[in-house]
Amino acid sequence: MAGPGDRKESEWIDRIISEGAVPLLEPDNCSNGWASPPGDAFMVRGPEYFTTRVKIPAGDYLLKPLGFDWIKSSVKIGDILNDPNSRVRKVIDNEFQAGDKPFVWAFNLQVPTKDNYSAIAYFTNKEPVAEGSLIEKFLKGDNAFRNSRLKLIANIVKGPWIVRKAVGEQAICVIGRALSCKYFTAENFIEVDIDIGSSMVASAIVHLAFGYISSLTVDLAFLIESQAESELPEKILGAFRFSDLDPASARTIEPSSVMSSDSLQTSLPTRWWKSIGQGFSHILHSGPQEDGSTSGSQHAKIVVDHKDSATDVKQ
């Protein structure tokens, strides 16, 4: 996890940023682009959360933004950093010697659409990982630990009423409890592939939102949940904003032999998505119950942790 010099760091990061399918722009003006939203846009558990339940603005991120990919393929896209032909991997392999490579984090949101879109956010460490830190525990922990800790905060900054109603102004979930996650690790990277299609409710919400993606501005932040007083306050690993994404701007890639075999799945029929959309419409109009369950679906429910304002989607 050695850090490169300032000039060299700027060069390789600039290259990764510039080679993405959509540009890095300013947060207040990033139409069909991505940006780094201010950390204080997210509320996290404060230093006395377990006593007071008070949240505080997140502040600075632990990781540095590295890049963003908006891509699609004939199959579900996964395990991308293990592919030596992936663009981020190629830059790092070409620019650095073994043992001197920067550590990269990738969060791959696999969007449940017939065209297999993925929105992938890349980050890199600002400094070496401290021994005994929550980040070290996450990197060295097993998948059960990671699933119990990795949290997503989603803010709808701009969008139509129906999407705001479905997602809420801010949604918080421990990802591994809500969705199927796969973790791919190596000496200099960790990739988290988040299968949104693994939950019927999440699929319905995202399928609805995707219909408005060209008019949506969304902030997404990733963090490791603090579950003990000694781990407070929470800190965000990294966050990104995408705005008014054009599906046509996504870069098409072909599957590689290094992709995990269970990623090689054909898309579900459009007919199926239509039925999910109709089911979600019923959920939306039924509304959540006091205990967080949803009366409109017998197959899935939304469970709300009122103490943490967190929404977990369970099947």
C-alpha positions in Angstrom: 0.0 0.0 0.0 2.9 2.3 -0.6 2.1 5.9 -1.6 3.6 7.4 -4.8 5.1 10.8 -5.1 2.8 13.8 -5.5 3.6 14.4 -9.2 3.4 10.8 -10.2 0.2 10.4 -8.1 -1.4 13.3 -9.9 -0.5 11.9 -13.3 -1.9 8.4 -12.8 -5.1 9.6 -11.1 -5.7 12.2 -13.8 -5.3 9.5 -16.4 -7.9 7.2 -14.7 -10.3 10.1 -14.3 -10.0 11.3 -17.9 -10.4 7.9 -19.5 -13.9 7.2 -17.9 -17.0 7.2 -20.1 -18.4 10.2 -18.3 -16.4 13.2 -17.1 -15.5 14.4 -13.6 -17.3 17.8 -13.1 -18.1 20.2 -10.3 -20.8 18.9 -7.8 -23.2 21.8 -8.7 -22.9 21.3 -12.4 -22.3 17.7 -13.4 -24.9 16.9 -16.0 -24.1 13.5 -17.5 -21.1 13.3 -15.3 -19.9 12.5 -11.8 -18.5 14.5 -8.9 -17.4 14.3 -5.3 -20.2 15.6 -3.1 -19.3 17.4 0.1 -18.9 15.0 3.0 -21.2 17.1 5.2 -24.1 16.2 2.9 -24.2 12.8 4.8 -25.2 12.3 8.4 -23.3 9.6 10.3 -23.2 8.3 13.9 -21.6 10.8 16.2 -19.1 10.3 19.1 -21.9 9.6 21.6 -24.3 7.9 19.3 -25.0 4.9 21.5 -26.1 7.2 24.3 -27.7 10.1 22.5 -28.6 8.6 19.0 -27.3 11.9 17.6 -25.8 11.9 14.1 -23.3 14.5 12.8 -22.2 15.7 9.3 -19.6 13.2 8.0 -16.8 15.6 7.1 -13.8 14.5 5.1 -13.6 11.1 3.4 -11.1 8.5 4.4 -10.3 7.7 0.8 -9.4 9.8 -2.3 -11.8 9.6 -5.3 -10.0 7.8 -8.2 -12.5 7.4 -11.0 -16.0 6.4 -12.1 -17.1 3.9 -14.8 -20.5 3.9 -16.4 -20.5 0.7 -18.5 -22.7 -2.0 -20.0 -22.3 -5.5 -21.3 -24.1 -8.5 -22.7 -23.6 -10.1 -19.3 -23.5 -9.0 -15.7 -20.2 -7.2 -15.1 -18.2 -8.4 -12.1 -14.7 -9.1 -10.7 -13.4 -6.3 -12.9 -10.2 -5.5 -11.1 -9.0 -9.1 -11.6 -9.1 -8.5 -15.3 -5.7 -7.2 -16.5 -7.4 -5.6 -19.5 -9.7 -3.4 -17.3 -8.8 0.2 -17.7 -8.0 1.0 -14.0 -5.9 -2.2 -13.6 -4.0 -1.4 -16.8 -3.0 2.1 -15.6 -1.8 0.8 -12.3 0.1 -2.2 -13.8 1.8 0.1 -16.3 2.7 2.9 -13.9 3.9 1.0 -10.9 6.3 -1.8 -10.0 5.1 -4.8 -7.9 5.2 -3.8 -4.2 4.8 -0.1 -5.0 1.2 -0.2 -6.3 -1.4 2.1 -4.7 -4.3 0.3 -3.0 -7.6 0.6 -4.8 -11.2 0.2 -3.6 -14.0 -0.5 -6.2 -17.7 -0.4 -5.5 -19.6 -2.0 -8.4 -23.3 -1.3 -8.4 -24.8 -4.0 -10.8 -28.0 -2.4 -12.1 -30.8 -4.9 -12.8 -31.6 -4.0 -16.4 -31.7 -6.0 -19.5 -28.5 -4.3 -20.8 -26.4 -5.1 -17.7 -25.3 -1.6 -16.7 -22.8 -1.1 -13.9 -21.9 2.1 -12.1 -18.4 1.6 -10.6 -16.8 4.0 -8.2 -13.0 3.8 -7.5 -11.1 5.2 -4.6 -7.6 5.0 -3.3 -6.0 5.2 0.2 -4.8 8.7 1.3 -2.4 7.1 3.7 -1.3 3.6 4.9 -4.0 1.7 6.8 -3.5 2.0 10.6 -3.0 -1.2 12.5 -6.1 -2.2 14.5 -8.3 0.3 12.6 -11.8 -0.5 11.5 -10.6 -0.3 7.8 -7.9 -3.0 8.6 -10.5 -5.2 10.3 -12.7 -4.8 7.2 -9.9 -5.7 4.8 -8.7 -8.6 6.8 -12.1 -9.8 8.0 -14.2 -12.6 6.4 -17.2 -11.9 4.2 -19.6 -12.3 7.1 -17.9 -9.4 9.0 -17.9 -7.3 5.8 -21.6 -8.0 5.1 -22.5 -7.0 8.7 -20.6 -3.7 8.4 -20.5 -2.2 4.9 -23.1 0.6 4.8 -24.5 2.6 2.0 -26.1 6.1 2.3 -28.1 7.3 -0.7 -29.3 10.9 -1.0 -31.7 11.9 -3.8 -30.4 15.4 -4.6 -32.7 16.0 -7.6 -35.4 13.9 -9.1 -39.1 13.4 -9.8 -41.5 13.0 -6.9 -42.1 9.3 -7.6 -38.4 8.4 -7.2 -38.2 10.6 -4.0 -41.3 8.7 -2.7 -39.8 5.3 -3.4 -36.3 6.0 -2.1 -36.9 8.8 0.5 -34.7 11.9 0.8 -32.0 9.7 2.4 -31.8 5.9 2.5 -29.3 4.1 4.7 -28.7 0.3 4.6 -26.1 -2.2 5.6 -25.6 -3.5 2.1 -24.7 -7.2 3.0 -27.9 -7.6 4.9 -30.0 -6.3 2.1 -28.3 -7.4 -1.1 -26.0 -10.1 -2.3 -22.4 -8.9 -2.2 -19.2 -10.5 -3.6 -15.8 -9.4 -2.4 -12.7 -9.8 -4.5 -9.4 -9.0 -2.8 -5.7 -8.9 -3.8 -2.6 -7.4 -2.3 -3.4 -4.0 -3.8 -7.2 -3.9 -4.2 -10.6 -4.8 -2.9 -13.7 -4.9 -5.1 -17.3 -5.1 -3.8 -19.8 -6.3 -6.4 -23.3 -5.3 -5.2 -26.1 -7.2 -7.0 -29.1 -4.9 -6.8 -31.1 -7.6 -8.6 -30.7 -10.0 -5.7 -33.6 -8.3 -3.9 -37.1 -8.0 -5.5 -37.9 -4.7 -3.7 -34.5 -3.2 -4.5 -34.8 -4.3 -8.1 -38.2 -2.7 -8.4 -37.0 0.6 -6.9 -34.0 0.8 -9.1 -35.9 -0.3 -12.2 -38.3 2.6 -11.5 -35.5 5.1 -10.9 -33.6 3.9 -14.0 -36.5 5.2 -16.1 -35.8 8.7 -14.8 -32.0 8.4 -14.7 -31.4 11.2 -17.2 -33.1 13.6 -14.7 -31.7 12.2 -11.5 -28.9 13.5 -9.3 -27.9 11.0 -6.6 -25.2 11.0 -3.9 -23.9 7.6 -2.8 -21.6 7.1 0.2 -19.9 4.0 1.5 -18.8 3.5 5.1 -18.0 0.8 7.6 -20.7 0.8 10.3 -19.5 1.6 13.8 -21.0 -0.9 16.2 -19.0 -0.1 19.4 -18.3 3.1 21.2 -14.6 2.9 20.5 -15.3 2.9 16.8 -17.2 6.2 16.9 -17.6 8.6 15.2 -18.3 7.0 11.9 -16.3 8.1 8.9 -17.2 7.8 5.2 -14.8 5.7 3.1 -15.7 7.5 -0.1 -18.7 9.0 -1.9 -19.6 10.0 -5.4 -22.4 11.9 -7.2 -23.8 11.1 -10.6 -26.2 13.4 -12.4 -28.5 13.2 -15.4 -26.7 10.1 -16.7 -27.5 9.2 -20.3 -27.7 5.4 -20.8 -26.3 5.9 -24.3 -23.1 7.3 -22.8 -22.3 4.0 -21.1 -19.2 2.3 -22.5 -19.8 -1.2 -23.9 -17.3 -3.8 -22.8 -17.1 -7.5 -23.6 -16.9 -10.2 -20.9 -13.5 -11.5 -20.0 -12.4 -14.9 -19.1 -11.5 -13.7 -15.6 -15.0 -12.7 -14.8 -16.6 -15.0 -12.2 -18.7 -17.7 -13.8 -21.8 -16.7 -12.0 -21.5 -13.3 -13.5 -22.1 -14.8 -17.0 -25.9 -14.5 -16.9 -28.2 -13.4 -19.6 -30.7 -10.6 -18.8 -34.2 -11.3 -17.5 -37.0 -10.7 -20.0 -38.5 -7.3 -20.3 -41.8 -8.9 -19.4 -40.4 -9.8 -16.0 -39.4 -6.2 -15.3 -42.8 -5.0 -16.3 -44.4 -7.3 -13.8 -41.9 -6.1 -11.1 -42.8 -2.5 -11.9 -46.5 -3.2 -11.6 -45.8 -4.9 -8.2 -43.8 -2.0 -7.0 -46.5 0.4 -8.0 -48.8 -1.5 -5.6 -46.1 -1.4 -2.9 -45.8 2.4 -3.4 -49.4 3.0 -3.1 -49.8 0.7 -0.1 -47.1 2.5 1.9 -45.0 1.1 4.7 -46.6 -0.1 7.9 -45.6 1.0 11.4 -43.3 -2.0 11.9 -41.6 -1.3 8.5 -43.3 -4.1 6.6 -45.0 -3.5 3.3 -48.6 -4.6 2.9 -48.4 -4.7 -0.9 -45.9 -7.6 -1.2 -46.0 -11.1 0.0 -42.5 -11.8 -1.3 -40.4 -9.1 0.3 -40.5 -6.5 3.0 -38.7 -3.3 3.9 -37.5 -3.3 7.5 -36.8 0.1 9.0 -34.4 0.6 11.9 -36.1 3.7 13.4 -33.2 4.3 15.8 -30.7 4.6 13.0 -33.1 5.8 10.2 -31.8 2.8 8.3 -33.6 0.8 5.7 -32.6 -2.8 5.1 -34.2 -4.7 2.2 -34.8 -8.3 3.0 -36.1 -11.2 0.9 
